[in-house]
Amino acid sequence: MIRVLDDLIQVLTQKGVIRVTDLPPAAQAKLMDRTQAREALGGLSQLIDEDEGGLI
């Protein structure tokens, strides 16, 4: 569920609905930490295996 929330915040910031600075400082720090960790693990590109035939 946290990953979904992270993705939602990312989409809202990209669309200009909210800014990261609108969030409390502690939330900003956690969001940045999680974003950096996801990027270090390959970002969203590692979620889907192109060789798989279906979604599930």
mmCIF entry with sequence, helices, sheets and N, C-alpha, C, O atoms, coordinates in Angstrom:
data_MODEL
# 
_entry.id   MODEL 
# 
_entity.id                         1 
_entity.type                       polymer 
_entity.pdbx_number_of_molecules   1 
# 
_entity_poly.entity_id                      1 
_entity_poly.type                           'polypeptide(L)' 
_entity_poly.nstd_linkage                   no 
_entity_poly.nstd_monomer                   no 
_entity_poly.pdbx_seq_one_letter_code       MIRVLDDLIQVLTQKGVIRVTDLPPAAQAKLMDRTQAREALGGLSQLIDEDEGGLI 
_entity_poly.pdbx_seq_one_letter_code_can   MIRVLDDLIQVLTQKGVIRVTDLPPAAQAKLMDRTQAREALGGLSQLIDEDEGGLI 
_entity_poly.pdbx_strand_id                 A 
# 
loop_
_entity_poly_seq.entity_id 
_entity_poly_seq.num 
_entity_poly_seq.mon_id 
_entity_poly_seq.hetero 
1 1  MET n 
1 2  ILE n 
1 3  ARG n 
1 4  VAL n 
1 5  LEU n 
1 6  ASP n 
1 7  ASP n 
1 8  LEU n 
1 9  ILE n 
1 10 GLN n 
1 11 VAL n 
1 12 LEU n 
1 13 THR n 
1 14 GLN n 
1 15 LYS n 
1 16 GLY n 
1 17 VAL n 
1 18 ILE n 
1 19 ARG n 
1 20 VAL n 
1 21 THR n 
1 22 ASP n 
1 23 LEU n 
1 24 PRO n 
1 25 PRO n 
1 26 ALA n 
1 27 ALA n 
1 28 GLN n 
1 29 ALA n 
1 30 LYS n 
1 31 LEU n 
1 32 MET n 
1 33 ASP n 
1 34 ARG n 
1 35 THR n 
1 36 GLN n 
1 37 ALA n 
1 38 ARG n 
1 39 GLU n 
1 40 ALA n 
1 41 LEU n 
1 42 GLY n 
1 43 GLY n 
1 44 LEU n 
1 45 SER n 
1 46 GLN n 
1 47 LEU n 
1 48 ILE n 
1 49 ASP n 
1 50 GLU n 
1 51 ASP n 
1 52 GLU n 
1 53 GLY n 
1 54 GLY n 
1 55 LEU n 
1 56 ILE n 
# 
_struct_asym.id          A 
_struct_asym.entity_id   1 
# 
loop_
_struct_conf.conf_type_id 
_struct_conf.id 
_struct_conf.pdbx_PDB_helix_id 
_struct_conf.beg_label_comp_id 
_struct_conf.beg_label_asym_id 
_struct_conf.beg_label_seq_id 
_struct_conf.pdbx_beg_PDB_ins_code 
_struct_conf.end_label_comp_id 
_struct_conf.end_label_asym_id 
_struct_conf.end_label_seq_id 
_struct_conf.pdbx_end_PDB_ins_code 
_struct_conf.beg_auth_comp_id 
_struct_conf.beg_auth_asym_id 
_struct_conf.beg_auth_seq_id 
_struct_conf.end_auth_comp_id 
_struct_conf.end_auth_asym_id 
_struct_conf.end_auth_seq_id 
_struct_conf.pdbx_PDB_helix_class 
_struct_conf.details 
_struct_conf.pdbx_PDB_helix_length 
HELX_P HELX_P1 AA1 ILE A 2  ? GLN A 14 ? ILE A 2  GLN A 14 1 ? 13 
HELX_P HELX_P2 AA2 VAL A 20 ? ASP A 22 ? VAL A 20 ASP A 22 5 ? 3  
HELX_P HELX_P3 AA3 PRO A 25 ? ALA A 40 ? PRO A 25 ALA A 40 1 ? 16 
HELX_P HELX_P4 AA4 GLY A 43 ? GLN A 46 ? GLY A 43 GLN A 46 5 ? 4  
# 
_struct_conf_type.id          HELX_P 
_struct_conf_type.criteria    ? 
_struct_conf_type.reference   ? 
# 
loop_
_atom_site.group_PDB 
_atom_site.id 
_atom_site.type_symbol 
_atom_site.label_atom_id 
_atom_site.label_alt_id 
_atom_site.label_comp_id 
_atom_site.label_asym_id 
_atom_site.label_entity_id 
_atom_site.label_seq_id 
_atom_site.pdbx_PDB_ins_code 
_atom_site.Cartn_x 
_atom_site.Cartn_y 
_atom_site.Cartn_z 
_atom_site.occupancy 
_atom_site.B_iso_or_equiv 
_atom_site.pdbx_formal_charge 
_atom_site.auth_seq_id 
_atom_site.auth_comp_id 
_atom_site.auth_asym_id 
_atom_site.auth_atom_id 
_atom_site.pdbx_PDB_model_num 
ATOM 1   N N  . MET A 1 1  ? 0.822  -1.193  0.000   1.00 0.00 ? 1  MET A N  1 
ATOM 2   C CA . MET A 1 1  ? 0.000  0.000   0.000   1.00 0.00 ? 1  MET A CA 1 
ATOM 3   C C  . MET A 1 1  ? 0.871  1.264   0.000   1.00 0.00 ? 1  MET A C  1 
ATOM 4   O O  . MET A 1 1  ? 0.501  2.269   -0.606  1.00 0.00 ? 1  MET A O  1 
ATOM 5   N N  . ILE A 1 2  ? 2.004  1.216   0.665   1.00 0.00 ? 2  ILE A N  1 
ATOM 6   C CA . ILE A 1 2  ? 2.888  2.373   0.707   1.00 0.00 ? 2  ILE A CA 1 
ATOM 7   C C  . ILE A 1 2  ? 3.383  2.718   -0.691  1.00 0.00 ? 2  ILE A C  1 
ATOM 8   O O  . ILE A 1 2  ? 3.490  3.890   -1.052  1.00 0.00 ? 2  ILE A O  1 
ATOM 9   N N  . ARG A 1 3  ? 3.680  1.695   -1.465  1.00 0.00 ? 3  ARG A N  1 
ATOM 10  C CA . ARG A 1 3  ? 4.167  1.932   -2.831  1.00 0.00 ? 3  ARG A CA 1 
ATOM 11  C C  . ARG A 1 3  ? 3.098  2.638   -3.665  1.00 0.00 ? 3  ARG A C  1 
ATOM 12  O O  . ARG A 1 3  ? 3.413  3.518   -4.466  1.00 0.00 ? 3  ARG A O  1 
ATOM 13  N N  . VAL A 1 4  ? 1.850  2.258   -3.479  1.00 0.00 ? 4  VAL A N  1 
ATOM 14  C CA . VAL A 1 4  ? 0.750  2.909   -4.194  1.00 0.00 ? 4  VAL A CA 1 
ATOM 15  C C  . VAL A 1 4  ? 0.661  4.374   -3.786  1.00 0.00 ? 4  VAL A C  1 
ATOM 16  O O  . VAL A 1 4  ? 0.464  5.250   -4.628  1.00 0.00 ? 4  VAL A O  1 
ATOM 17  N N  . LEU A 1 5  ? 0.806  4.632   -2.504  1.00 0.00 ? 5  LEU A N  1 
ATOM 18  C CA . LEU A 1 5  ? 0.764  6.006   -2.013  1.00 0.00 ? 5  LEU A CA 1 
ATOM 19  C C  . LEU A 1 5  ? 1.939  6.813   -2.567  1.00 0.00 ? 5  LEU A C  1 
ATOM 20  O O  . LEU A 1 5  ? 1.770  7.968   -2.958  1.00 0.00 ? 5  LEU A O  1 
ATOM 21  N N  . ASP A 1 6  ? 3.117  6.213   -2.600  1.00 0.00 ? 6  ASP A N  1 
ATOM 22  C CA . ASP A 1 6  ? 4.284  6.876   -3.197  1.00 0.00 ? 6  ASP A CA 1 
ATOM 23  C C  . ASP A 1 6  ? 4.015  7.231   -4.654  1.00 0.00 ? 6  ASP A C  1 
ATOM 24  O O  . ASP A 1 6  ? 4.308  8.342   -5.094  1.00 0.00 ? 6  ASP A O  1 
ATOM 25  N N  . ASP A 1 7  ? 3.458  6.282   -5.397  1.00 0.00 ? 7  ASP A N  1 
ATOM 26  C CA . ASP A 1 7  ? 3.150  6.521   -6.818  1.00 0.00 ? 7  ASP A CA 1 
ATOM 27  C C  . ASP A 1 7  ? 2.106  7.621   -6.973  1.00 0.00 ? 7  ASP A C  1 
ATOM 28  O O  . ASP A 1 7  ? 2.204  8.453   -7.874  1.00 0.00 ? 7  ASP A O  1 
ATOM 29  N N  . LEU A 1 8  ? 1.113  7.623   -6.096  1.00 0.00 ? 8  LEU A N  1 
ATOM 30  C CA . LEU A 1 8  ? 0.074  8.650   -6.155  1.00 0.00 ? 8  LEU A CA 1 
ATOM 31  C C  . LEU A 1 8  ? 0.668  10.036  -5.910  1.00 0.00 ? 8  LEU A C  1 
ATOM 32  O O  . LEU A 1 8  ? 0.353  10.984  -6.630  1.00 0.00 ? 8  LEU A O  1 
ATOM 33  N N  . ILE A 1 9  ? 1.510  10.151  -4.914  1.00 0.00 ? 9  ILE A N  1 
ATOM 34  C CA . ILE A 1 9  ? 2.152  11.433  -4.621  1.00 0.00 ? 9  ILE A CA 1 
ATOM 35  C C  . ILE A 1 9  ? 3.009  11.870  -5.805  1.00 0.00 ? 9  ILE A C  1 
ATOM 36  O O  . ILE A 1 9  ? 3.022  13.047  -6.166  1.00 0.00 ? 9  ILE A O  1 
ATOM 37  N N  . GLN A 1 10 ? 3.719  10.930  -6.402  1.00 0.00 ? 10 GLN A N  1 
ATOM 38  C CA . GLN A 1 10 ? 4.559  11.260  -7.559  1.00 0.00 ? 10 GLN A CA 1 
ATOM 39  C C  . GLN A 1 10 ? 3.709  11.782  -8.722  1.00 0.00 ? 10 GLN A C  1 
ATOM 40  O O  . GLN A 1 10 ? 4.076  12.770  -9.357  1.00 0.00 ? 10 GLN A O  1 
ATOM 41  N N  . VAL A 1 11 ? 2.598  11.141  -9.002  1.00 0.00 ? 11 VAL A N  1 
ATOM 42  C CA . VAL A 1 11 ? 1.722  11.583  -10.097 1.00 0.00 ? 11 VAL A CA 1 
ATOM 43  C C  . VAL A 1 11 ? 1.145  12.961  -9.803  1.00 0.00 ? 11 VAL A C  1 
ATOM 44  O O  . VAL A 1 11 ? 1.107  13.825  -10.679 1.00 0.00 ? 11 VAL A O  1 
ATOM 45  N N  . LEU A 1 12 ? 0.695  13.165  -8.569  1.00 0.00 ? 12 LEU A N  1 
ATOM 46  C CA . LEU A 1 12 ? 0.116  14.458  -8.212  1.00 0.00 ? 12 LEU A CA 1 
ATOM 47  C C  . LEU A 1 12 ? 1.136  15.583  -8.308  1.00 0.00 ? 12 LEU A C  1 
ATOM 48  O O  . LEU A 1 12 ? 0.792  16.697  -8.704  1.00 0.00 ? 12 LEU A O  1 
ATOM 49  N N  . THR A 1 13 ? 2.383  15.306  -7.952  1.00 0.00 ? 13 THR A N  1 
ATOM 50  C CA . THR A 1 13 ? 3.414  16.340  -8.062  1.00 0.00 ? 13 THR A CA 1 
ATOM 51  C C  . THR A 1 13 ? 3.778  16.593  -9.521  1.00 0.00 ? 13 THR A C  1 
ATOM 52  O O  . THR A 1 13 ? 4.017  17.736  -9.910  1.00 0.00 ? 13 THR A O  1 
ATOM 53  N N  . GLN A 1 14 ? 3.821  15.535  -10.330 1.00 0.00 ? 14 GLN A N  1 
ATOM 54  C CA . GLN A 1 14 ? 4.132  15.719  -11.747 1.00 0.00 ? 14 GLN A CA 1 
ATOM 55  C C  . GLN A 1 14 ? 3.058  16.526  -12.458 1.00 0.00 ? 14 GLN A C  1 
ATOM 56  O O  . GLN A 1 14 ? 3.365  17.302  -13.363 1.00 0.00 ? 14 GLN A O  1 
ATOM 57  N N  . LYS A 1 15 ? 1.795  16.353  -12.057 1.00 0.00 ? 15 LYS A N  1 
ATOM 58  C CA . LYS A 1 15 ? 0.688  17.081  -12.680 1.00 0.00 ? 15 LYS A CA 1 
ATOM 59  C C  . LYS A 1 15 ? 0.511  18.479  -12.094 1.00 0.00 ? 15 LYS A C  1 
ATOM 60  O O  . LYS A 1 15 ? -0.312 19.257  -12.576 1.00 0.00 ? 15 LYS A O  1 
ATOM 61  N N  . GLY A 1 16 ? 1.281  18.798  -11.054 1.00 0.00 ? 16 GLY A N  1 
ATOM 62  C CA . GLY A 1 16 ? 1.199  20.121  -10.458 1.00 0.00 ? 16 GLY A CA 1 
ATOM 63  C C  . GLY A 1 16 ? 0.055  20.306  -9.490  1.00 0.00 ? 16 GLY A C  1 
ATOM 64  O O  . GLY A 1 16 ? -0.260 21.433  -9.109  1.00 0.00 ? 16 GLY A O  1 
ATOM 65  N N  . VAL A 1 17 ? -0.573 19.214  -9.086  1.00 0.00 ? 17 VAL A N  1 
ATOM 66  C CA . VAL A 1 17 ? -1.684 19.301  -8.138  1.00 0.00 ? 17 VAL A CA 1 
ATOM 67  C C  . VAL A 1 17 ? -1.161 19.651  -6.745  1.00 0.00 ? 17 VAL A C  1 
ATOM 68  O O  . VAL A 1 17 ? -1.753 20.467  -6.038  1.00 0.00 ? 17 VAL A O  1 
ATOM 69  N N  . ILE A 1 18 ? -0.052 19.030  -6.359  1.00 0.00 ? 18 ILE A N  1 
ATOM 70  C CA . ILE A 1 18 ? 0.598  19.338  -5.087  1.00 0.00 ? 18 ILE A CA 1 
ATOM 71  C C  . ILE A 1 18 ? 2.091  19.514  -5.344  1.00 0.00 ? 18 ILE A C  1 
ATOM 72  O O  . ILE A 1 18 ? 2.609  19.126  -6.391  1.00 0.00 ? 18 ILE A O  1 
ATOM 73  N N  . ARG A 1 19 ? 2.757  20.098  -4.378  1.00 0.00 ? 19 ARG A N  1 
ATOM 74  C CA . ARG A 1 19 ? 4.210  20.208  -4.404  1.00 0.00 ? 19 ARG A CA 1 
ATOM 75  C C  . ARG A 1 19 ? 4.750  19.403  -3.229  1.00 0.00 ? 19 ARG A C  1 
ATOM 76  O O  . ARG A 1 19 ? 4.085  19.268  -2.202  1.00 0.00 ? 19 ARG A O  1 
ATOM 77  N N  . VAL A 1 20 ? 5.934  18.882  -3.382  1.00 0.00 ? 20 VAL A N  1 
ATOM 78  C CA . VAL A 1 20 ? 6.548  18.130  -2.291  1.00 0.00 ? 20 VAL A CA 1 
ATOM 79  C C  . VAL A 1 20 ? 6.670  19.030  -1.066  1.00 0.00 ? 20 VAL A C  1 
ATOM 80  O O  . VAL A 1 20 ? 6.546  18.566  0.067   1.00 0.00 ? 20 VAL A O  1 
ATOM 81  N N  . THR A 1 21 ? 6.911  20.309  -1.295  1.00 0.00 ? 21 THR A N  1 
ATOM 82  C CA . THR A 1 21 ? 7.049  21.248  -0.180  1.00 0.00 ? 21 THR A CA 1 
ATOM 83  C C  . THR A 1 21 ? 5.736  21.500  0.553   1.00 0.00 ? 21 THR A C  1 
ATOM 84  O O  . THR A 1 21 ? 5.740  22.100  1.628   1.00 0.00 ? 21 THR A O  1 
ATOM 85  N N  . ASP A 1 22 ? 4.604  21.048  -0.014  1.00 0.00 ? 22 ASP A N  1 
ATOM 86  C CA . ASP A 1 22 ? 3.320  21.147  0.688   1.00 0.00 ? 22 ASP A CA 1 
ATOM 87  C C  . ASP A 1 22 ? 3.238  20.138  1.831   1.00 0.00 ? 22 ASP A C  1 
ATOM 88  O O  . ASP A 1 22 ? 2.442  20.303  2.756   1.00 0.00 ? 22 ASP A O  1 
ATOM 89  N N  . LEU A 1 23 ? 4.043  19.118  1.766   1.00 0.00 ? 23 LEU A N  1 
ATOM 90  C CA . LEU A 1 23 ? 4.042  18.076  2.786   1.00 0.00 ? 23 LEU A CA 1 
ATOM 91  C C  . LEU A 1 23 ? 4.875  18.506  3.984   1.00 0.00 ? 23 LEU A C  1 
ATOM 92  O O  . LEU A 1 23 ? 5.776  19.334  3.848   1.00 0.00 ? 23 LEU A O  1 
ATOM 93  N N  . PRO A 1 24 ? 4.581  17.948  5.163   1.00 0.00 ? 24 PRO A N  1 
ATOM 94  C CA . PRO A 1 24 ? 5.408  18.251  6.341   1.00 0.00 ? 24 PRO A CA 1 
ATOM 95  C C  . PRO A 1 24 ? 6.849  17.801  6.107   1.00 0.00 ? 24 PRO A C  1 
ATOM 96  O O  . PRO A 1 24 ? 7.086  16.868  5.341   1.00 0.00 ? 24 PRO A O  1 
ATOM 97  N N  . PRO A 1 25 ? 7.806  18.450  6.755   1.00 0.00 ? 25 PRO A N  1 
ATOM 98  C CA . PRO A 1 25 ? 9.224  18.107  6.562   1.00 0.00 ? 25 PRO A CA 1 
ATOM 99  C C  . PRO A 1 25 ? 9.541  16.618  6.767   1.00 0.00 ? 25 PRO A C  1 
ATOM 100 O O  . PRO A 1 25 ? 10.327 16.041  6.015   1.00 0.00 ? 25 PRO A O  1 
ATOM 101 N N  . ALA A 1 26 ? 8.940  16.008  7.769   1.00 0.00 ? 26 ALA A N  1 
ATOM 102 C CA . ALA A 1 26 ? 9.197  14.581  8.011   1.00 0.00 ? 26 ALA A CA 1 
ATOM 103 C C  . ALA A 1 26 ? 8.699  13.731  6.844   1.00 0.00 ? 26 ALA A C  1 
ATOM 104 O O  . ALA A 1 26 ? 9.354  12.764  6.455   1.00 0.00 ? 26 ALA A O  1 
ATOM 105 N N  . ALA A 1 27 ? 7.544  14.087  6.287   1.00 0.00 ? 27 ALA A N  1 
ATOM 106 C CA . ALA A 1 27 ? 7.001  13.353  5.144   1.00 0.00 ? 27 ALA A CA 1 
ATOM 107 C C  . ALA A 1 27 ? 7.870  13.573  3.906   1.00 0.00 ? 27 ALA A C  1 
ATOM 108 O O  . ALA A 1 27 ? 8.080  12.646  3.124   1.00 0.00 ? 27 ALA A O  1 
ATOM 109 N N  . GLN A 1 28 ? 8.376  14.793  3.724   1.00 0.00 ? 28 GLN A N  1 
ATOM 110 C CA . GLN A 1 28 ? 9.266  15.076  2.608   1.00 0.00 ? 28 GLN A CA 1 
ATOM 111 C C  . GLN A 1 28 ? 10.521 14.212  2.681   1.00 0.00 ? 28 GLN A C  1 
ATOM 112 O O  . GLN A 1 28 ? 10.963 13.652  1.677   1.00 0.00 ? 28 GLN A O  1 
ATOM 113 N N  . ALA A 1 29 ? 11.086 14.113  3.878   1.00 0.00 ? 29 ALA A N  1 
ATOM 114 C CA . ALA A 1 29 ? 12.306 13.327  4.061   1.00 0.00 ? 29 ALA A CA 1 
ATOM 115 C C  . ALA A 1 29 ? 12.053 11.851  3.771   1.00 0.00 ? 29 ALA A C  1 
ATOM 116 O O  . ALA A 1 29 ? 12.855 11.204  3.097   1.00 0.00 ? 29 ALA A O  1 
ATOM 117 N N  . LYS A 1 30 ? 10.942 11.316  4.277   1.00 0.00 ? 30 LYS A N  1 
ATOM 118 C CA . LYS A 1 30 ? 10.623 9.904   4.016   1.00 0.00 ? 30 LYS A CA 1 
ATOM 119 C C  . LYS A 1 30 ? 10.385 9.662   2.536   1.00 0.00 ? 30 LYS A C  1 
ATOM 120 O O  . LYS A 1 30 ? 10.836 8.659   1.983   1.00 0.00 ? 30 LYS A O  1 
ATOM 121 N N  . LEU A 1 31 ? 9.682  10.572  1.905   1.00 0.00 ? 31 LEU A N  1 
ATOM 122 C CA . LEU A 1 31 ? 9.394  10.433  0.480   1.00 0.00 ? 31 LEU A CA 1 
ATOM 123 C C  . LEU A 1 31 ? 10.682 10.445  -0.334  1.00 0.00 ? 31 LEU A C  1 
ATOM 124 O O  . LEU A 1 31 ? 10.846 9.636   -1.248  1.00 0.00 ? 31 LEU A O  1 
ATOM 125 N N  . MET A 1 32 ? 11.583 11.345  -0.013  1.00 0.00 ? 32 MET A N  1 
ATOM 126 C CA . MET A 1 32 ? 12.863 11.414  -0.729  1.00 0.00 ? 32 MET A CA 1 
ATOM 127 C C  . MET A 1 32 ? 13.695 10.151  -0.493  1.00 0.00 ? 32 MET A C  1 
ATOM 128 O O  . MET A 1 32 ? 14.322 9.637   -1.420  1.00 0.00 ? 32 MET A O  1 
ATOM 129 N N  . ASP A 1 33 ? 13.700 9.656   0.739   1.00 0.00 ? 33 ASP A N  1 
ATOM 130 C CA . ASP A 1 33 ? 14.437 8.423   1.043   1.00 0.00 ? 33 ASP A CA 1 
ATOM 131 C C  . ASP A 1 33 ? 13.882 7.253   0.238   1.00 0.00 ? 33 ASP A C  1 
ATOM 132 O O  . ASP A 1 33 ? 14.639 6.475   -0.342  1.00 0.00 ? 33 ASP A O  1 
ATOM 133 N N  . ARG A 1 34 ? 12.553 7.134   0.209   1.00 0.00 ? 34 ARG A N  1 
ATOM 134 C CA . ARG A 1 34 ? 11.927 6.029   -0.522  1.00 0.00 ? 34 ARG A CA 1 
ATOM 135 C C  . ARG A 1 34 ? 12.148 6.164   -2.028  1.00 0.00 ? 34 ARG A C  1 
ATOM 136 O O  . ARG A 1 34 ? 12.355 5.168   -2.720  1.00 0.00 ? 34 ARG A O  1 
ATOM 137 N N  . THR A 1 35 ? 12.103 7.395   -2.530  1.00 0.00 ? 35 THR A N  1 
ATOM 138 C CA . THR A 1 35 ? 12.332 7.627   -3.955  1.00 0.00 ? 35 THR A CA 1 
ATOM 139 C C  . THR A 1 35 ? 13.752 7.233   -4.340  1.00 0.00 ? 35 THR A C  1 
ATOM 140 O O  . THR A 1 35 ? 13.964 6.577   -5.360  1.00 0.00 ? 35 THR A O  1 
ATOM 141 N N  . GLN A 1 36 ? 14.718 7.629   -3.530  1.00 0.00 ? 36 GLN A N  1 
ATOM 142 C CA . GLN A 1 36 ? 16.110 7.277   -3.800  1.00 0.00 ? 36 GLN A CA 1 
ATOM 143 C C  . GLN A 1 36 ? 16.322 5.770   -3.715  1.00 0.00 ? 36 GLN A C  1 
ATOM 144 O O  . GLN A 1 36 ? 17.068 5.206   -4.516  1.00 0.00 ? 36 GLN A O  1 
ATOM 145 N N  . ALA A 1 37 ? 15.678 5.116   -2.762  1.00 0.00 ? 37 ALA A N  1 
ATOM 146 C CA . ALA A 1 37 ? 15.806 3.666   -2.625  1.00 0.00 ? 37 ALA A CA 1 
ATOM 147 C C  . ALA A 1 37 ? 15.212 2.956   -3.842  1.00 0.00 ? 37 ALA A C  1 
ATOM 148 O O  . ALA A 1 37 ? 15.792 1.990   -4.338  1.00 0.00 ? 37 ALA A O  1 
ATOM 149 N N  . ARG A 1 38 ? 14.064 3.427   -4.322  1.00 0.00 ? 38 ARG A N  1 
ATOM 150 C CA . ARG A 1 38 ? 13.447 2.815   -5.501  1.00 0.00 ? 38 ARG A CA 1 
ATOM 151 C C  . ARG A 1 38 ? 14.324 2.984   -6.735  1.00 0.00 ? 38 ARG A C  1 
ATOM 152 O O  . ARG A 1 38 ? 14.459 2.061   -7.539  1.00 0.00 ? 38 ARG A O  1 
ATOM 153 N N  . GLU A 1 39 ? 14.918 4.161   -6.884  1.00 0.00 ? 39 GLU A N  1 
ATOM 154 C CA . GLU A 1 39 ? 15.791 4.407   -8.032  1.00 0.00 ? 39 GLU A CA 1 
ATOM 155 C C  . GLU A 1 39 ? 17.028 3.513   -7.960  1.00 0.00 ? 39 GLU A C  1 
ATOM 156 O O  . GLU A 1 39 ? 17.500 3.015   -8.982  1.00 0.00 ? 39 GLU A O  1 
ATOM 157 N N  . ALA A 1 40 ? 17.544 3.316   -6.760  1.00 0.00 ? 40 ALA A N  1 
ATOM 158 C CA . ALA A 1 40 ? 18.717 2.456   -6.585  1.00 0.00 ? 40 ALA A CA 1 
ATOM 159 C C  . ALA A 1 40 ? 18.393 1.009   -6.945  1.00 0.00 ? 40 ALA A C  1 
ATOM 160 O O  . ALA A 1 40 ? 19.267 0.264   -7.390  1.00 0.00 ? 40 ALA A O  1 
ATOM 161 N N  . LEU A 1 41 ? 17.143 0.617   -6.753  1.00 0.00 ? 41 LEU A N  1 
ATOM 162 C CA . LEU A 1 41 ? 16.720 -0.748  -7.072  1.00 0.00 ? 41 LEU A CA 1 
ATOM 163 C C  . LEU A 1 41 ? 16.250 -0.902  -8.517  1.00 0.00 ? 41 LEU A C  1 
ATOM 164 O O  . LEU A 1 41 ? 15.802 -1.979  -8.911  1.00 0.00 ? 41 LEU A O  1 
ATOM 165 N N  . GLY A 1 42 ? 16.347 0.147   -9.293  1.00 0.00 ? 42 GLY A N  1 
ATOM 166 C CA . GLY A 1 42 ? 15.973 0.048   -10.705 1.00 0.00 ? 42 GLY A CA 1 
ATOM 167 C C  . GLY A 1 42 ? 14.678 0.739   -11.042 1.00 0.00 ? 42 GLY A C  1 
ATOM 168 O O  . GLY A 1 42 ? 14.217 0.641   -12.178 1.00 0.00 ? 42 GLY A O  1 
ATOM 169 N N  . GLY A 1 43 ? 14.075 1.433   -10.103 1.00 0.00 ? 43 GLY A N  1 
ATOM 170 C CA . GLY A 1 43 ? 12.844 2.172   -10.379 1.00 0.00 ? 43 GLY A CA 1 
ATOM 171 C C  . GLY A 1 43 ? 11.701 1.255   -10.747 1.00 0.00 ? 43 GLY A C  1 
ATOM 172 O O  . GLY A 1 43 ? 11.649 0.102   -10.319 1.00 0.00 ? 43 GLY A O  1 
ATOM 173 N N  . LEU A 1 44 ? 10.801 1.768   -11.532 1.00 0.00 ? 44 LEU A N  1 
ATOM 174 C CA . LEU A 1 44 ? 9.614  1.014   -11.929 1.00 0.00 ? 44 LEU A CA 1 
ATOM 175 C C  . LEU A 1 44 ? 9.908  -0.003  -13.018 1.00 0.00 ? 44 LEU A C  1 
ATOM 176 O O  . LEU A 1 44 ? 9.108  -0.911  -13.245 1.00 0.00 ? 44 LEU A O  1 
ATOM 177 N N  . SER A 1 45 ? 11.039 0.132   -13.692 1.00 0.00 ? 45 SER A N  1 
ATOM 178 C CA . SER A 1 45 ? 11.339 -0.759  -14.815 1.00 0.00 ? 45 SER A CA 1 
ATOM 179 C C  . SER A 1 45 ? 11.511 -2.216  -14.375 1.00 0.00 ? 45 SER A C  1 
ATOM 180 O O  . SER A 1 45 ? 11.354 -3.129  -15.185 1.00 0.00 ? 45 SER A O  1 
ATOM 181 N N  . GLN A 1 46 ? 11.827 -2.433  -13.118 1.00 0.00 ? 46 GLN A N  1 
ATOM 182 C CA . GLN A 1 46 ? 12.037 -3.797  -12.631 1.00 0.00 ? 46 GLN A CA 1 
ATOM 183 C C  . GLN A 1 46 ? 10.721 -4.489  -12.235 1.00 0.00 ? 46 GLN A C  1 
ATOM 184 O O  . GLN A 1 46 ? 10.723 -5.677  -11.915 1.00 0.00 ? 46 GLN A O  1 
ATOM 185 N N  . LEU A 1 47 ? 9.610  -3.759  -12.256 1.00 0.00 ? 47 LEU A N  1 
ATOM 186 C CA . LEU A 1 47 ? 8.336  -4.341  -11.845 1.00 0.00 ? 47 LEU A CA 1 
ATOM 187 C C  . LEU A 1 47 ? 7.736  -5.273  -12.891 1.00 0.00 ? 47 LEU A C  1 
ATOM 188 O O  . LEU A 1 47 ? 7.013  -6.207  -12.545 1.00 0.00 ? 47 LEU A O  1 
ATOM 189 N N  . ILE A 1 48 ? 8.026  -5.033  -14.155 1.00 0.00 ? 48 ILE A N  1 
ATOM 190 C CA . ILE A 1 48 ? 7.415  -5.798  -15.233 1.00 0.00 ? 48 ILE A CA 1 
ATOM 191 C C  . ILE A 1 48 ? 8.489  -6.560  -15.982 1.00 0.00 ? 48 ILE A C  1 
ATOM 192 O O  . ILE A 1 48 ? 9.486  -5.994  -16.430 1.00 0.00 ? 48 ILE A O  1 
ATOM 193 N N  . ASP A 1 49 ? 8.261  -7.851  -16.107 1.00 0.00 ? 49 ASP A N  1 
ATOM 194 C CA . ASP A 1 49 ? 9.176  -8.701  -16.859 1.00 0.00 ? 49 ASP A CA 1 
ATOM 195 C C  . ASP A 1 49 ? 8.601  -8.823  -18.279 1.00 0.00 ? 49 ASP A C  1 
ATOM 196 O O  . ASP A 1 49 ? 7.513  -9.364  -18.473 1.00 0.00 ? 49 ASP A O  1 
ATOM 197 N N  . GLU A 1 50 ? 9.333  -8.322  -19.245 1.00 0.00 ? 50 GLU A N  1 
ATOM 198 C CA . GLU A 1 50 ? 8.855  -8.309  -20.633 1.00 0.00 ? 50 GLU A CA 1 
ATOM 199 C C  . GLU A 1 50 ? 8.609  -9.704  -21.180 1.00 0.00 ? 50 GLU A C  1 
ATOM 200 O O  . GLU A 1 50 ? 7.846  -9.855  -22.134 1.00 0.00 ? 50 GLU A O  1 
ATOM 201 N N  . ASP A 1 51 ? 9.229  -10.728 -20.609 1.00 0.00 ? 51 ASP A N  1 
ATOM 202 C CA . ASP A 1 51 ? 9.076  -12.083 -21.093 1.00 0.00 ? 51 ASP A CA 1 
ATOM 203 C C  . ASP A 1 51 ? 7.785  -12.749 -20.599 1.00 0.00 ? 51 ASP A C  1 
ATOM 204 O O  . ASP A 1 51 ? 7.393  -13.796 -21.113 1.00 0.00 ? 51 ASP A O  1 
ATOM 205 N N  . GLU A 1 52 ? 7.122  -12.140 -19.599 1.00 0.00 ? 52 GLU A N  1 
ATOM 206 C CA . GLU A 1 52 ? 5.910  -12.728 -19.063 1.00 0.00 ? 52 GLU A CA 1 
ATOM 207 C C  . GLU A 1 52 ? 4.777  -12.586 -20.065 1.00 0.00 ? 52 GLU A C  1 
ATOM 208 O O  . GLU A 1 52 ? 4.658  -11.573 -20.754 1.00 0.00 ? 52 GLU A O  1 
ATOM 209 N N  . GLY A 1 53 ? 3.945  -13.622 -20.132 1.00 0.00 ? 53 GLY A N  1 
ATOM 210 C CA . GLY A 1 53 ? 2.846  -13.607 -21.092 1.00 0.00 ? 53 GLY A CA 1 
ATOM 211 C C  . GLY A 1 53 ? 1.655  -12.820 -20.659 1.00 0.00 ? 53 GLY A C  1 
ATOM 212 O O  . GLY A 1 53 ? 0.993  -12.207 -21.496 1.00 0.00 ? 53 GLY A O  1 
ATOM 213 N N  . GLY A 1 54 ? 1.341  -12.807 -19.352 1.00 0.00 ? 54 GLY A N  1 
ATOM 214 C CA . GLY A 1 54 ? 0.177  -12.090 -18.855 1.00 0.00 ? 54 GLY A CA 1 
ATOM 215 C C  . GLY A 1 54 ? 0.537  -11.161 -17.733 1.00 0.00 ? 54 GLY A C  1 
ATOM 216 O O  . GLY A 1 54 ? 1.698  -11.041 -17.342 1.00 0.00 ? 54 GLY A O  1 
ATOM 217 N N  . LEU A 1 55 ? -0.483 -10.504 -17.221 1.00 0.00 ? 55 LEU A N  1 
ATOM 218 C CA . LEU A 1 55 ? -0.250 -9.562  -16.143 1.00 0.00 ? 55 LEU A CA 1 
ATOM 219 C C  . LEU A 1 55 ? -0.008 -10.273 -14.813 1.00 0.00 ? 55 LEU A C  1 
ATOM 220 O O  . LEU A 1 55 ? 0.771  -9.802  -13.985 1.00 0.00 ? 55 LEU A O  1 
ATOM 221 N N  . ILE A 1 56 ? -0.665 -11.387 -14.616 1.00 0.00 ? 56 ILE A N  1 
ATOM 222 C CA . ILE A 1 56 ? -0.537 -12.101 -13.326 1.00 0.00 ? 56 ILE A CA 1 
ATOM 223 C C  . ILE A 1 56 ? -0.011 -13.501 -13.576 1.00 0.00 ? 56 ILE A C  1 
ATOM 224 O O  . ILE A 1 56 ? 0.171  -14.270 -12.632 1.00 0.00 ? 56 ILE A O  1 
# 
